[in-house]
Structures are given as structure tokens and as C-alpha cells.
């Protein structure tokens, strides 16, 4: 019985902790608002965000170096995938790139607003 009560308390605390995030109106896709949908266009969009962060000082030199390196890796992977598939990205490749771009975009957003 004690285990059940402890488990119920843990679960209740998890839902209570998540409530403030929902109350703040956080949107999971807000970092892509106004962005193009294609992988190559999104790469360019992220490059512009990095450049803007460097210009306005919201990304320091070390942070910008890290995200530039990751974007370069994504760009190189996209090129390899494209060459492998005859100049086009397969649906699986596109999904993989989009996932990596999502992760990088979240990281850039976090760095620009919170820093390390």
C-alpha cells in the first residue's frame, strides 16, 4: 500500500511540475515560425539565425562555433544523402535531417535566450 501511495505522489508531482510550462504558453514548434519547410531551406534559415545571434551578441564566439560545426555536419550529411539518392532526398533521409535540424534549432534558441 505504501508503494502505491508513493507512486501516486510521484506521478502527481510530475503533472504539477509540467503545469507551469503549459500555463506559459510554450509552443514546441515556435522556433520554426516563419521558417521554410524544405531541409536545404531550413539549413539556410538556421545559418541566418546563427549569424543574427553573433551580430546581436546573444551567441558568444564559443557557442556560435559549436552550432556552426553542427550545422556544417548536417549540411555535409545532406549532401552525401543527396548524392547517394541521385540528387534527391528520400523520405527517410528527409525525416532524419529534419529531426537533426529540429534539435539544432532548439539548441540555438536555448543558447540565445539562456546561454551556457
MIDOSE-1310 file (N, C-alpha, C; in nm, 2 decimals, decimal comma, always signed):
residues 116
xxxx	+0,08/-0,12/+0,00/+0,00/+0,00/+0,00/+0,09/+0,13/+0,00; +0,19/+0,12/+0,08/+0,28/+0,24/+0,09/+0,35/+0,27/-0,05; +0,38/+0,16/-0,12/+0,44/+0,18/-0,26/+0,34/+0,25/-0,35; +0,22/+0,21/-0,34/+0,11/+0,26/-0,43/+0,10/+0,41/-0,40
xxxx	+0,10/+0,45/-0,27/+0,09/+0,59/-0,23/+0,21/+0,67/-0,28; +0,33/+0,62/-0,26/+0,45/+0,69/-0,31/+0,44/+0,70/-0,46; +0,41/+0,60/-0,53/+0,40/+0,61/-0,68/+0,30/+0,71/-0,72; +0,18/+0,72/-0,65/+0,08/+0,81/-0,69/+0,13/+0,96/-0,66
xxxx	+0,20/+0,97/-0,55/+0,26/+1,11/-0,52/+0,36/+1,15/-0,62; +0,44/+1,06/-0,67/+0,54/+1,09/-0,77/+0,47/+1,13/-0,90; +0,38/+1,06/-0,94/+0,30/+1,09/-1,06/+0,23/+1,22/-1,05; +0,17/+1,25/-0,94/+0,10/+1,37/-0,92/+0,20/+1,49/-0,93
xxxx	+0,32/+1,47/-0,87/+0,42/+1,58/-0,87/+0,47/+1,61/-1,01; +0,48/+1,50/-1,10/+0,52/+1,52/-1,23/+0,42/+1,61/-1,31; +0,29/+1,58/-1,29/+0,19/+1,66/-1,36/+0,19/+1,80/-1,31; +0,21/+1,82/-1,18/+0,21/+1,95/-1,12/+0,33/+2,03/-1,18
xxxx	+0,44/+1,97/-1,19/+0,56/+2,04/-1,24/+0,55/+2,08/-1,39; +0,47/+2,00/-1,46/+0,45/+2,03/-1,61/+0,35/+2,14/-1,63; +0,26/+2,17/-1,53/+0,16/+2,27/-1,55/+0,21/+2,41/-1,57; +0,32/+2,46/-1,50/+0,37/+2,59/-1,53/+0,41/+2,61/-1,68
xxxx	+0,47/+2,51/-1,74/+0,52/+2,52/-1,88/+0,40/+2,54/-1,97; +0,29/+2,46/-1,94/+0,17/+2,48/-2,02/+0,11/+2,62/-2,00; +0,11/+2,66/-1,88/+0,05/+2,79/-1,85/+0,12/+2,91/-1,91; +0,25/+2,89/-1,94/+0,33/+3,00/-2,00/+0,30/+3,01/-2,15
xxxx	+0,23/+2,91/-2,21/+0,20/+2,92/-2,35/+0,32/+2,87/-2,44; +0,40/+2,79/-2,39/+0,52/+2,74/-2,47/+0,47/+2,66/-2,58; +0,52/+2,68/-2,70/+0,48/+2,60/-2,82/+0,61/+2,53/-2,87; +0,59/+2,40/-2,89/+0,71/+2,32/-2,92/+0,77/+2,36/-3,06
xxxx	+0,68/+2,41/-3,15/+0,73/+2,44/-3,28/+0,76/+2,59/-3,30; +0,76/+2,67/-3,20/+0,77/+2,82/-3,21/+0,90/+2,85/-3,27; +1,01/+2,77/-3,25/+1,14/+2,81/-3,31/+1,14/+2,80/-3,46; +1,04/+2,74/-3,52/+1,04/+2,73/-3,67/+0,93/+2,82/-3,73
xxxx	+0,87/+2,91/-3,65/+0,78/+3,00/-3,70/+0,84/+3,09/-3,81; +0,78/+3,09/-3,93/+0,83/+3,17/-4,04/+0,94/+3,11/-4,12; +0,97/+2,98/-4,08/+1,08/+2,91/-4,15/+1,03/+2,83/-4,27; +1,11/+2,81/-4,37/+1,07/+2,73/-4,48/+1,06/+2,58/-4,44
xxxx	+1,00/+2,50/-4,52/+0,98/+2,36/-4,48/+1,08/+2,26/-4,53; +1,15/+2,29/-4,64/+1,25/+2,20/-4,70/+1,38/+2,20/-4,62; +1,44/+2,09/-4,62/+1,57/+2,07/-4,54/+1,67/+2,17/-4,58; +1,70/+2,19/-4,71/+1,80/+2,28/-4,76/+1,77/+2,43/-4,72
xxxx	+1,64/+2,46/-4,73/+1,60/+2,60/-4,70/+1,61/+2,62/-4,55; +1,58/+2,52/-4,47/+1,59/+2,53/-4,32/+1,74/+2,54/-4,28; +1,83/+2,48/-4,35/+1,97/+2,49/-4,32/+2,01/+2,64/-4,34; +1,96/+2,70/-4,45/+1,99/+2,84/-4,47/+1,93/+2,93/-4,36
xxxx	+1,81/+2,89/-4,32/+1,73/+2,97/-4,22/+1,81/+2,96/-4,09; +1,86/+2,85/-4,05/+1,94/+2,83/-3,93/+2,07/+2,91/-3,94; +2,13/+2,91/-4,06/+2,26/+2,99/-4,07/+2,23/+3,14/-4,05; +2,12/+3,19/-4,09/+2,08/+3,33/-4,07/+2,06/+3,35/-3,92
xxxx	+1,99/+3,26/-3,85/+1,97/+3,27/-3,71/+2,10/+3,28/-3,63; +2,20/+3,19/-3,67/+2,33/+3,19/-3,61/+2,40/+3,32/-3,63; +2,40/+3,37/-3,76/+2,46/+3,50/-3,79/+2,40/+3,61/-3,71; +2,27/+3,61/-3,70/+2,20/+3,71/-3,63/+2,23/+3,71/-3,48
xxxx	+2,25/+3,59/-3,42/+2,29/+3,57/-3,28/+2,43/+3,63/-3,26; +2,52/+3,60/-3,35/+2,65/+3,65/-3,34/+2,65/+3,81/-3,34; +2,58/+3,86/-3,44/+2,57/+4,01/-3,46/+2,51/+4,08/-3,33; +2,40/+4,02/-3,28/+2,34/+4,09/-3,17/+2,40/+4,05/-3,03
xxxx	+2,49/+3,96/-3,03/+2,56/+3,92/-2,91/+2,49/+3,82/-2,82; +2,38/+3,76/-2,88/+2,31/+3,66/-2,80/+2,38/+3,52/-2,81; +2,47/+3,51/-2,90/+2,56/+3,39/-2,91/+2,70/+3,44/-2,90; +2,77/+3,38/-2,80/+2,92/+3,42/-2,79/+3,00/+3,34/-2,89
xxxx	+3,12/+3,36/-2,90/+3,21/+3,30/-3,00/+3,21/+3,15/-2,99; +3,22/+3,10/-2,86/+3,23/+2,96/-2,84/+3,09/+2,89/-2,88; +2,98/+2,95/-2,84/+2,85/+2,89/-2,87/+2,83/+2,89/-3,02; +2,87/+3,00/-3,09/+2,85/+3,00/-3,23/+2,93/+2,90/-3,30
xxxx	+3,05/+2,88/-3,25/+3,14/+2,78/-3,31/+3,08/+2,64/-3,30; +3,02/+2,61/-3,19/+2,96/+2,48/-3,17/+2,84/+2,46/-3,26; +2,75/+2,55/-3,27/+2,63/+2,54/-3,35/+2,67/+2,54/-3,50; +2,77/+2,62/-3,54/+2,82/+2,62/-3,68/+2,87/+2,49/-3,72
xxxx	+2,95/+2,43/-3,62/+3,01/+2,29/-3,65/+2,89/+2,19/-3,67; +2,79/+2,20/-3,59/+2,68/+2,10/-3,61/+2,61/+2,13/-3,74; +2,58/+2,25/-3,77/+2,52/+2,29/-3,90/+2,60/+2,24/-4,01; +2,73/+2,26/-4,01/+2,82/+2,21/-4,12/+2,81/+2,06/-4,13
xxxx	+2,80/+1,99/-4,02/+2,79/+1,84/-4,02/+2,66/+1,80/-4,09; +2,55/+1,87/-4,05/+2,42/+1,84/-4,11/+2,42/+1,87/-4,26; +2,48/+1,98/-4,30/+2,49/+2,02/-4,44/+2,57/+1,91/-4,52; +2,68/+1,87/-4,46/+2,76/+1,76/-4,53/+2,68/+1,63/-4,54
xxxx	+2,61/+1,59/-4,43/+2,53/+1,47/-4,43/+2,42/+1,48/-4,54; +2,36/+1,60/-4,55/+2,26/+1,62/-4,65/+2,31/+1,60/-4,79; +2,43/+1,66/-4,81/+2,50/+1,64/-4,94/+2,53/+1,50/-4,98; +2,58/+1,42/-4,88/+2,61/+1,28/-4,90/+2,48/+1,21/-4,93
xxxx	+2,37/+1,23/-4,86/+2,24/+1,16/-4,88/+2,19/+1,20/-5,02; +2,20/+1,32/-5,06/+2,16/+1,36/-5,19/+2,23/+1,30/-5,30; +2,36/+1,29/-5,29/+2,45/+1,22/-5,39/+2,41/+1,08/-5,40; +2,39/+1,02/-5,28/+2,36/+0,87/-5,28/+2,23/+0,84/-5,35
xxxx	+2,13/+0,93/-5,34/+1,99/+0,91/-5,39/+1,97/+0,98/-5,52; +2,08/+1,00/-5,60/+2,06/+1,06/-5,73/+2,01/+1,20/-5,73; +2,06/+1,28/-5,64/+2,02/+1,42/-5,64/+1,90/+1,46/-5,56; +1,83/+1,36/-5,50/+1,71/+1,39/-5,43/+1,73/+1,32/-5,29
xxxx	+1,65/+1,37/-5,19/+1,65/+1,31/-5,06/+1,53/+1,21/-5,05; +1,55/+1,09/-5,00/+1,44/+1,00/-4,98/+1,36/+1,05/-4,86; +1,24/+1,00/-4,84/+1,16/+1,04/-4,73/+1,22/+1,01/-4,60; +1,30/+0,90/-4,59/+1,37/+0,86/-4,46/+1,48/+0,96/-4,44
xxxx	+1,55/+0,99/-4,54/+1,67/+1,09/-4,53/+1,61/+1,23/-4,49; +1,51/+1,27/-4,55/+1,45/+1,40/-4,52/+1,40/+1,40/-4,37; +1,34/+1,30/-4,33/+1,29/+1,29/-4,19/+1,41/+1,30/-4,09; +1,52/+1,23/-4,12/+1,64/+1,23/-4,04/+1,70/+1,37/-4,03
xxxx	+1,71/+1,43/-4,15/+1,76/+1,57/-4,15/+1,68/+1,67/-4,07; +1,54/+1,65/-4,09/+1,45/+1,74/-4,02/+1,46/+1,73/-3,87; +1,48/+1,60/-3,83/+1,49/+1,58/-3,68/+1,62/+1,64/-3,63; +1,73/+1,63/-3,70/+1,86/+1,69/-3,66/+1,85/+1,85/-3,66
xxxx	+1,78/+1,90/-3,76/+1,76/+2,04/-3,77/+1,67/+2,09/-3,66; +1,57/+2,01/-3,62/+1,48/+2,05/-3,50/+1,57/+2,06/-3,38; +1,65/+1,96/-3,36/+1,74/+1,96/-3,24/+1,83/+2,08/-3,24; +1,89/+2,11/-3,35/+1,98/+2,22/-3,36/+1,91/+2,35/-3,33
xxxx	+1,79/+2,36/-3,39/+1,72/+2,49/-3,38/+1,68/+2,51/-3,23; +1,64/+2,40/-3,16/+1,61/+2,41/-3,02/+1,74/+2,46/-2,94; +1,85/+2,40/-2,98/+1,98/+2,43/-2,91/+2,01/+2,58/-2,93; +2,00/+2,63/-3,05/+2,02/+2,77/-3,08/+1,93/+2,86/-3,01
xxxx	+1,80/+2,82/-3,00/+1,71/+2,90/-2,93/+1,74/+2,91/-2,78; +1,78/+2,80/-2,73/+1,81/+2,79/-2,59/+1,94/+2,87/-2,56; +2,04/+2,86/-2,64/+2,16/+2,93/-2,62/+2,14/+3,08/-2,63; +2,06/+3,12/-2,73/+2,04/+3,27/-2,75/+1,96/+3,33/-2,63
xxxx	+1,88/+3,25/-2,57/+1,80/+3,30/-2,46/+1,85/+3,27/-2,32; +1,93/+3,17/-2,30/+1,98/+3,13/-2,17/+2,13/+3,12/-2,16; +2,20/+3,10/-2,27/+2,35/+3,08/-2,26/+2,39/+2,95/-2,19; +2,52/+2,93/-2,19/+2,57/+2,81/-2,12/+2,62/+2,85/-1,99
